[in-house]
Every structure is written in structure tokens, then in C-alpha cells.
Amino acid sequence: MKRWQRRLLWLAVFVAGLLFLISQLNLDEVNALFSQVRVSMILGVVACLAVSFLLWNLRWQYSLSKLTKIRFFTLLPMLMAGMFFNMVTPTAGMGGEPVRVYYLSKLSKARKTSMFVLTATEKLFGTVVLAVMLVFSLIFAAIFIPEEWIIKGVLIVLFLLLVFIIVLLARILRKIRIHESRYIQLIVKFAFKIRTFSRKFSSYGEFAQYVEARLEWAKTLLKRMLRNRQFVASNLLLTLAITIVNYLAFYLSLLAFNTSMPFLQVIVVFTIASVIADITFIPGGAGLTEAIAIGLYNAFGVPLAIAALATLLYRTLYYIFTIGAGYLCLVYLHMKE
């Protein structure tokens, strides 16, 4: 299937899901809810999202400080440009890291491999915290969602998928050498087919040696950074701050429609929906993330109309930051070249 056909297919799925959702809503009820919306809560969501990206940028700056010194507001457009690529490419939330390193390499003479490792490590802390919250959320939802066996079944499958991914990653990281891991071999062989690499290297063997040398250096640097207790503690604290601010933004989107629920349940809904956005290869998790969040809200007793409006409010503002502001930052960086 060609790229444009895949994109058209995902668009069709998203539109179909959106139309189905709209068909289930009472439009008179939706209009009534909009007439009572609390603007102050919407502004609160915007503020929380802005703070979360500023904290994310601070975490990245701190991680890079072990290698190179870059100003905070010099890094910020690169972070947002990376977020744009995370949202529009089917790369499970990892498409923006190479973009960030590309623009960073134009300002720093530090080794590109080192910059990529520190950039990926910075995001690794977010993944670790989210994984811990996911385990808690899945257990909580499976126990406390009343008589929703379909949703419970989906949660159990998601938990098993998480275990599989962790085991797979452990096997890959244990066998970091190319000739010892068939997974890495497949990735490297696929990468060599990219024209940029096939032109630069005369043979696959030469390219494999180059990649393996970079992997060994990355492994050494990663071990050294993770042994630094201050580095790990600071990254974890910043990651927790980012996570809490995101939970608060999601909670305020619910309060915007004069509805409240236990904050713990909001954490569960946000965590599960966010992880699905990250592990699927749908760009930005668009459509599926919203559907999961709405379904979980409704399973916890939130009326369908409010669940849909609160979720769409948060996601729309999130898209404005990541796709809208991210694209503007990408244009800005391109114009500076």
C-alpha cells in the first residue's frame, strides 16, 4: 500500500469514528453544555499545556547540559518542531527526536550520537514514569469499572501487550550488537535501503560496522549517565512535574463543562489513552486516543456528551500546541538555516 493510500485510510477511519460519535450525541444537549462552558477552565487547560512543554524543554536542557550548553529559548523551537513530527508521523512518538538532534547539531559541535542518546534518554524517563502509571491504571480500571467486560477485556490485552513490549526491549538491549540480535539486523537492513545511507556507504557491511560503533558508544554513554544519581533524580522529578501538569490539564477540561470526578479516575483515563497514542503507529494516536478516553470516561459514569466534549477540548488544544505551534517553529527553524 502506498503512503498516500495509508494516509487516506487512516483519515477515513478517523472520519468514520468521528461521525459515529456525533451520531450518538444529543445535539440539543451539546448546545446546552456549550452555553454553560467555563472559559476560565479552558484558559487553565491552555496554561497547563504551556507549562508542560516548558518543563519538558527544561528537562531536555538539563540532560544536554552534561554535553553542551544551549539557551532555554533556543531549544524551545526545536522541541516544538520535534513534537510536530511526533504528531504527524507514524513512529510511535519517536519521529521528533532525530529532528531535534538535526537542528541542535547546527548549534553545537558535540558528537551527534551523544546528543541523540541524551535526547532519547530525556524521553526515556517519561516513558518509565508513564509505564509505572499504566500498570497502576490498568489494575485500577480492571477492578473498579463496573460490569464493563468488553473494556476490561481490552485493558487485559493492553496489559499483556505492555509485558510483551518490555520483554522485547529487554532482549534487544541485552543483545546490542548487530550480529547478536535479529531485530537490530532487520532495522539496520531496512535503514540501509534509505537512499541517503546507501549513497554514503559502499556496502551493507560497512554501514553495519558504522552503526555498531555508534551503538557501542551509545551504550557506554547511557550507562554512565544512568549511574549519575543526580542526573537520574533530577530527570525523574521534572518528569513527575510534567506528568502532574498534564493530568491537571485533562482534569480542567472536564471541569470546563461543570462536571467533576475523582482525580484518581482522571489519571487512569489519561494514562491509558496516552499510552495507546504512543504505542500505536497512528500519527499522534488521532481518533483512537479520543475514542479510548471517551469510552473510559463513560465507563466511570461521565455522561457521553460531556465525556466527548471534555476529551475533544483537551485534544484540540493539544493539537494546537503540537501541530500548530510545532509547525510554526519548524518554519522558523527552516528560515534560519
N, C-alpha and C positions, 0 to 999 in steps of 0.2 A: 504494500500500500504506500502510495506517495505521500510526502509530507503534507501537501495541501489537502489531500484526502483525509488524513488523520485529523488535521485541524478542523476540517469541516464536520467530521464525525463527532469530535468532542463538542463542537458548537451545537450540533443537532441534539446531542444528549442533554446538554445544559439547557437549551431552549425547551426541550420536551419536559424536563424536570420542573422548570420554572412555570410552564403552562399548566402542568398538573397541580402544582402548588397553588397557583392562582385560582384554579377551578374548585379547590377545596375551601377557599376562603369566602366568608360573607363580606361582600364589598361594602355594605352599609356599616357593618361593624368596623371594618378597616378605616372608613372615613371618620367614624366617631372617635376612634383611637387617635388618628392623626390630628383631629381638632383639639385633643387634650394633651398632646405631646409636650414634654417638659424640655424646653430649649436649653436650660441650664445643665441638664444631664447630658445632652448632646455635646455641648461645649466641654463637659467633663471628659467624655469619651475622646474627643479631639486632643485635649490636654494630655491625657494618659498615653495615647498613642505617640504623641510628640516626645514625651518624657522617655518612653520605652526605647525609641530609636536613638535618643541622645545617650541613654545609658548603654545601649548596645555599642554605639560609637566609642564611648569611654572605655568599655571592655576591650574593644579592638585596639584602641590606642595604647592601653596598658600592656596588652600582650605583645605588641610591636615594640614597646619601649625597651625590651630586652635586646633588641636588634638594631633599631633605628629610631630617631626622634622625628616625629611628624606632628604638626599642629592639629589640634582637635577639629577645627572647622575646615582644614584642608582635607582631612579624612572623610568628613561627613558626606560630601557629594559622591565619593567613591562607594561608601556604604550603601547609599540610596540607589546608586546605579546598579550595584550588585543585587539589591532587593528587587529591582525591576526585572533583572534576568531570572531571579529565583521564581518570580511570579509568571513569567511568560514562556518559560522553557520547561519541558517535561523531564526534569533532572532531580526529582525528589528533594527540592530545596537546596541543591548544591551548585546550580548553574552560575550563581553570582560570585563565588569565591575566586575563580580564575579571572573574572572581570576586575574585581577589586585589586588583585595582585598585579594585573596588567598595568593599571593606572598608577598603582603605588610604585612599580618598578621605574617609572619615568621620573620619580622624585627622589629615589633612594638608590644608592649603589650596592646595597646589601644583596646577598645571594637570593635569587628568586625562589629557589627551593625552600630556603629558610623562611622567607616571607609567606609562602604558601602554607608551610607547616604551622606557623604561628597563627595565620588567619583561620585555617581549618581547626586548629586546637581551640581557638577562641569560640568557635561554634560548637565544638565537641562538648564543652561544659554545658551549653544549652541543651544539647541532646541528652546528656546524662541526667540533668535535673528533670527534663520532660519525661524520660523513661521511668524514673522513680515515681513521678506523679501519675504516670499512666498505670503502673501496677496498682497503686492505691485506688485510682479512679475506676479501673475495671472491676476490682473486688467490691468496692462500694456500690457501684451500679448494679452488679450481678446480684447483690444481696438486697438492696433497698428499692430497686424498681419493681413495683407491684404488678405481678401477673402479666408481664410483657415478655413472653417466652421467645418471641422472634428476636427482639432486641437483645435479650440475654444470650441467645444463640450467637448473634453477630459479635457480641462482646467476647464470648469464649473463643471464637475463631480468631478475633483480633489479638487476644492474649497469646494464643498458640503461635500466631504469625510473629509476634514480638519475640517469643522464645526462639523461634527458628532463625530470625534475623540476628539475634545476639550470638547464637551458636555459629552461624555462618561467618560473622565478622571475626569471632574469636579464632576460627580456623584460618581465615585469611591473614590475620595479623600474626598468628603463630608461625605461619609459613610465608614470610615476607619476600623470600627470594623467588624470582620468576619461575625457575625450573622446578621449584618445590610446590607450587600452587597452580593448579589448572585454571582457577578463577582469574588469577592475575595474568596468566598466559593469554586467556581469552580477551581480557581487557586490552593488553598490550598489542595483540594481533589486530584487534579492531582499531586501536588508535593509529597503528602503522598504516592503515588504509587511508587515513586522512591525508589529503594531498600535501599539506604543509610539512608533515613528518616524512612522507615518502620521498619528497624532493630533497630534504635536508640530509637524510641518511641513505647511504648506498645500498644497504641491505637490512633485513629484519634483525639479523644477528647484531649488527652494530647498534641499531635502535634499542634492542633489548638490553645490551650492556650499558647503554646510556641511562635507561630507565632504572635498571637495577642499582647503579651507582647512586642515583638520586634517592631511591628508596632506602638504601642503607644509611645515607646521610640524614634523611627524614626520620628514620627510626632512632638514630643516635640523638638527634636534637630533641625529639619528642620525649625520650626517656629522661634527658637532662632537665627539661622544663617541668615534667611531672614530678621530679624529685625535689623541686623547689617548693617548699611548703607555703611560703608567702605568695608565690605565683598562683598556686592552686587555690588557696584560701580566698585571695582577692577576686579571682575569676568566679568562684562559686558564689561569693557574696553579691557580686554585680549581677550574676545570672539570676539569683533569687530575687533581687530587686526588680529586674526586668520582668520576670515571671509574675510577680505580685501585681505590678502595674498593669500588665496585660489582663490578668484576672479582674482587676478593678474596672478596667475599660469595658470588659464584657458585662460585668455586673451593672454598670451605669447605663448601658444600652437597654437593659431590662427595666431599670427604674425610669427611663425616659418615657415609658408607656404606663407609668403608675402601677407597676407590678413588681413584687419582690418575692424572693425565695431564699432559702438558706444559702449563705455564701459558699458553703462546702459543696452544695449541689452545682453551683455555677462553676466551681473549679473542675468538677468531674466532667461537665458538658464541654467546657472549653478545652480541657486536656485531650479528651478523646477525639474531638473534632480536629484539633490542631495536629495531632499525630497522624491522623488519616490524611490530612493535607500534605504532610511531609513524606509519608511512605508510599503514596500513590504517585504515578507518573502523569497525572492530570496536571497541567500547568496551574500552579497556585492552589491546587485542590478545588478549583472553582466548580460549584454545583454540588459535588459530593460532600464537601465540608459543611455547606449550608444545610443540606438535607439531613446529615447526621445530627447537627446541632439542634435543628428544629424538632427532629424525632425524639431526641433525648429530653429536651425541654418539655415537650408534650407528655413524655412518659413520666416525668416528675410532677405532672399536674398543671403545667402552664397552658392556658388556652392556646389553640393552634394559631389563631390570628396574631396574638401577642408574641408567641414564640417565633413566628415567621418575621414579623416586623422588627423585633429586637435583634435577631440574627442578621437580617439584611442591613439594618442600620450599622451594626459594627463592621460587617464585611465591606459595605460600601465605603465607609470612612477608611478602612484598612487599605482598600484598593486605591483610594485617592492618594494615600501616602506612598504606597509601594509602586504602583503603576504610574500614577500622575506625577507626583514629585520625583519619583525614581527616573522617569523618562526625561524630565526637565534637567535633572542632574547629569544624566548621560549626554544630553545635547550640550550642556555647559562644558563637560569634560572634553567632548569631541572638539568643540570650538577652541579650546585652549591648546590643543595639540599643534 
